[in-house]
Amino acid sequence: LWRKKNGLIRIILTWFCFLSFLYFLSILTIPES
């Protein structure tokens, strides 16, 4: 159960890093008017 929970936490952390990276890219690429 702990190993499955640890894997789930790893997946959530990976998605969080990926989404924050996309958000950072969108801020850099889209010029603010």
C-alpha positions as CSV (number, residue, x, y, z in Angstrom):
1,L,0.0,0.0,0.0
2,W,2.9,2.4,0.9
3,R,4.7,1.6,-2.4
4,K,1.5,2.3,-4.4
5,K,1.0,5.5,-2.5
6,N,4.6,6.5,-3.1
7,G,4.2,5.9,-6.8
8,L,1.1,8.0,-6.9
9,I,2.9,10.9,-5.1
10,R,5.7,10.6,-7.7
11,I,3.2,10.8,-10.6
12,I,1.5,13.9,-9.0
13,L,4.9,15.6,-8.5
14,T,5.8,14.9,-12.1
15,W,2.6,16.3,-13.4
16,F,2.9,19.4,-11.1
17,C,6.4,20.1,-12.4
18,F,5.3,19.6,-16.0
19,L,2.3,21.9,-15.7
20,S,4.3,24.6,-13.9
21,F,6.9,24.3,-16.7
22,L,4.2,24.8,-19.3
23,Y,2.8,27.7,-17.4
24,F,6.3,29.3,-17.2
25,L,6.7,28.8,-21.0
26,S,3.3,30.4,-21.7
27,I,4.3,33.4,-19.6
28,L,7.6,33.7,-21.5
29,T,6.2,33.2,-25.0
30,I,3.0,35.2,-24.8
31,P,3.8,38.9,-24.7
32,E,1.8,40.9,-22.2
33,S,0.0,43.9,-23.9
